[in-house]
Every structure is written in C-alpha cells, then in structure tokens.
Amino acid sequence: MSGRKPPFRIIALPASKAGLPPARPGGVSIQAGMGYAPGMDIDLTDFSADQQQALFDLLVLAMYADGHLTTAEDEQLQKLLTAMGHTDETARQREFDASVTRMRPCIQSIHKAKTEALMLAGAFTQRDQQKQVFAAVEQLMTSDQHVSSWENTLLMELRMKFRL
C-alpha cells in the first residue's frame, strides 16, 4: 500500500448496523477500514455548532500533522461535514476550505500546532465529548500504523488536557 493510510469510514447509519452499541439520533460511526482498529461512535447530538466546528478543525489539524494527506481522509472529513448538516457539495467545500485556511498557519511549527489543538480542545467540557473527540483524533492519527513525533506530541497534549 506504499505509505497510504487505510481509510476510515464515517457511516451515518444506526450504530447497531455497524456492530456498535445504539447511538442517539445524530450519532456518526467512524470505523477503520481494512481490519484495523474497531469502530467508534461519535454522537454529534450534544455538540453545539461551535463544538462541531472545533471538532472538524481539530481533525483537519490532525490530518495535516504528519504531512501525509490521503484522498480517503478527505472523503471521510467530507462525510463528517455532511453529518454536521452541510449536505450541499458547495457548502461542504466552503467549510472544508475555511477549516484548512484556519489550520494552515498552525502547522508551521509544533508549538503553533500544540497551542491551536489545546485551544480547540477547550471547547469540549463534557467528559463524554472529550473521550469521543480524543478517540476520533487518535484514530485519524494512527490510521496509517505510524505515529510521527508531531502526532505523538499532539496526542499526548490532548490526553493531558482531557485528563484521559
């Protein structure tokens, strides 16, 4: 597979069909493809619009942290945007581009990336949200079975911020 990350899937189906415990309405199941990590459930129901944006920005930052971008990652983030209510392709692209524009300056140094990740993580005050956000970021960062030093640093900082 020459360094490409295996895709993870964001499935807007009932969690029971994904082999997961039942999710509340608004839940999104993210599963690693090709037999990697078991699926997890992100329930967007209790996430405000600002928290959903912070989650998306954090995932974009995570995607860019290792410098290895894949079409599959982009497709999965597009599916997350759909689950967040951006059903029109133009609206999804506008939201994606806006997030990339916000996150691009943050990938100039590990210090900037860490500062931004911690600021975004501050949006999640409920324990359940923190666990879900950390799991989503961790899954994205580890999906290629290689964790760069930047990814490791960001994961460690998020783990400490969320006290996991």
Backbone torsions as a table, in degrees:
resi	resn	phi	psi	omega
1	MET	NA	-1.6	172.5
2	SER	43.4	60.5	171.4
3	GLY	78.0	0.4	179.0
4	ARG	-81.7	143.3	178.8
5	LYS	-75.8	138.2	172.7
6	PRO	-66.6	143.9	-177.3
7	PRO	-71.9	149.3	166.0
8	PHE	-111.4	153.2	-175.1
9	ARG	-112.9	134.0	170.5
10	ILE	-100.5	113.8	-173.3
11	ILE	-111.1	118.6	178.2
12	ALA	-90.2	55.0	177.3
13	LEU	-118.7	164.1	173.7
14	PRO	-56.6	138.0	-177.6
15	ALA	-58.8	-29.8	-179.3
16	SER	-61.1	-32.7	177.9
17	LYS	-74.0	-19.6	177.7
18	ALA	-93.6	6.4	-179.9
19	GLY	77.1	24.1	-178.0
20	LEU	-114.8	164.4	174.4
21	PRO	-62.1	155.5	-178.5
22	PRO	-57.3	136.8	177.5
23	ALA	-103.0	154.8	173.6
24	ARG	-72.9	162.4	176.8
25	PRO	-54.5	139.7	-178.4
26	GLY	94.2	0.2	179.6
27	GLY	-74.5	148.9	177.6
28	VAL	-128.9	127.1	178.2
29	SER	-95.1	128.8	174.6
30	ILE	-112.2	123.4	179.3
31	GLN	-125.3	140.3	174.2
32	ALA	-74.6	140.3	178.6
33	GLY	-87.1	169.4	173.4
34	MET	57.0	35.6	171.9
35	GLY	79.4	12.8	178.7
36	TYR	-81.6	-150.5	-172.5
37	ALA	-49.3	143.5	179.2
38	PRO	-63.4	160.4	-177.2
39	GLY	-65.6	162.5	174.4
40	MET	-138.0	166.1	-174.7
41	ASP	-120.0	127.2	173.4
42	ILE	-110.6	117.2	179.5
43	ASP	-99.3	105.1	-177.5
44	LEU	-80.1	-3.9	-176.2
45	THR	-55.9	-44.0	-176.6
46	ASP	-91.6	9.0	178.6
47	PHE	-95.6	126.4	174.9
48	SER	-70.0	170.7	177.1
49	ALA	-59.7	-41.0	178.5
50	ASP	-64.9	-38.3	178.5
51	GLN	-69.0	-38.3	176.6
52	GLN	-62.4	-40.7	177.6
53	GLN	-65.7	-41.6	178.3
54	ALA	-62.6	-41.0	176.8
55	LEU	-60.6	-48.4	-178.8
56	PHE	-62.5	-45.2	178.8
57	ASP	-60.6	-40.7	178.9
58	LEU	-63.5	-39.5	177.8
59	LEU	-69.5	-36.9	175.6
60	VAL	-64.3	-44.0	176.9
61	LEU	-59.6	-43.0	178.5
62	ALA	-62.8	-40.5	-179.2
63	MET	-63.2	-38.5	-178.2
64	TYR	-84.8	-11.3	-173.7
65	ALA	-60.8	-36.9	-177.6
66	ASP	-95.2	-5.5	179.0
67	GLY	75.3	2.7	178.5
68	HIS	-109.1	97.3	-178.1
69	LEU	-97.0	139.3	178.5
70	THR	-125.4	155.6	176.0
71	THR	-61.5	-37.5	-179.4
72	ALA	-61.7	-41.2	177.8
73	GLU	-61.5	-44.9	179.5
74	ASP	-60.2	-44.2	-179.6
75	GLU	-62.1	-39.8	-179.2
76	GLN	-68.5	-38.1	176.8
77	LEU	-67.4	-33.7	175.1
78	GLN	-63.0	-39.2	177.9
79	LYS	-66.3	-37.2	176.7
80	LEU	-63.6	-42.8	177.3
81	LEU	-59.0	-39.3	177.0
82	THR	-61.8	-45.2	179.1
83	ALA	-63.7	-25.6	179.0
84	MET	-83.0	-0.1	175.8
85	GLY	106.3	-0.3	179.1
86	HIS	-92.6	79.9	-172.5
87	THR	-83.4	-22.6	179.4
88	ASP	-82.2	134.7	-177.9
89	GLU	-58.1	-39.2	179.1
90	THR	-63.9	-42.1	178.9
91	ALA	-65.6	-41.0	178.3
92	ARG	-62.9	-44.3	-178.7
93	GLN	-65.3	-38.8	178.2
94	ARG	-62.4	-45.0	179.1
95	GLU	-65.9	-41.9	179.0
96	PHE	-62.5	-48.9	180.0
97	ASP	-60.8	-40.2	178.9
98	ALA	-62.8	-41.3	179.1
99	SER	-65.7	-45.3	178.3
100	VAL	-60.3	-41.0	178.0
101	THR	-62.0	-40.4	178.4
102	ARG	-68.5	-37.3	-173.9
103	MET	-86.9	-23.9	-176.6
104	ARG	-52.9	-46.3	179.4
105	PRO	-63.8	-23.0	-175.8
106	CYS	-78.3	-15.9	-179.3
107	ILE	-93.9	10.3	178.7
108	GLN	-72.6	-27.9	178.0
109	SER	-151.9	156.4	178.7
110	ILE	-64.1	-34.1	179.1
111	HIS	-62.2	-46.2	179.1
112	LYS	-64.6	-41.4	179.6
113	ALA	-63.1	-44.1	-179.8
114	LYS	-64.3	-44.2	179.9
115	THR	-61.0	-44.6	-179.9
116	GLU	-67.0	-43.4	179.8
117	ALA	-59.8	-43.0	-179.6
118	LEU	-68.5	-36.6	177.3
119	MET	-64.9	-45.1	178.6
120	LEU	-64.1	-40.1	-179.9
121	ALA	-62.5	-27.4	179.2
122	GLY	-63.0	-16.5	179.4
123	ALA	-71.8	-16.8	-174.0
124	PHE	-105.5	106.0	-174.6
125	THR	-103.5	-20.0	178.9
126	GLN	-86.4	137.3	-177.1
127	ARG	-55.8	-43.6	-179.4
128	ASP	-62.3	-41.4	178.1
129	GLN	-63.0	-43.9	-179.3
130	GLN	-59.7	-43.2	179.2
131	LYS	-63.7	-43.7	-179.6
132	GLN	-65.3	-42.8	-179.6
133	VAL	-65.0	-46.9	179.4
134	PHE	-60.0	-44.2	-179.3
135	ALA	-61.9	-40.3	179.4
136	ALA	-65.9	-44.4	179.1
137	VAL	-64.8	-44.6	179.9
138	GLU	-61.5	-42.9	-179.9
139	GLN	-62.1	-44.2	179.9
140	LEU	-62.6	-43.8	-176.9
141	MET	-71.6	-28.3	-176.7
142	THR	-101.6	3.2	-174.4
143	SER	-63.8	-22.2	178.6
144	ASP	-94.8	9.3	179.6
145	GLN	62.4	18.4	175.8
146	HIS	-139.6	127.0	179.6
147	VAL	-112.9	116.0	179.4
148	SER	-71.9	167.5	179.5
149	SER	-62.7	-35.4	177.1
150	TRP	-64.8	-46.9	-179.9
151	GLU	-61.3	-43.6	179.8
152	ASN	-60.6	-44.0	179.4
153	THR	-62.0	-46.0	-179.3
154	LEU	-64.9	-41.2	177.9
155	LEU	-63.1	-43.2	179.5
156	MET	-61.7	-43.9	179.6
157	GLU	-64.5	-41.9	177.9
158	LEU	-66.0	-40.3	178.9
159	ARG	-60.1	-42.9	179.1
160	MET	-69.4	-40.5	179.9
161	LYS	-61.3	-42.6	-178.8
162	PHE	-87.1	-3.4	-178.5
163	ARG	53.6	52.5	-179.3
164	LEU	-98.6	NA	NA
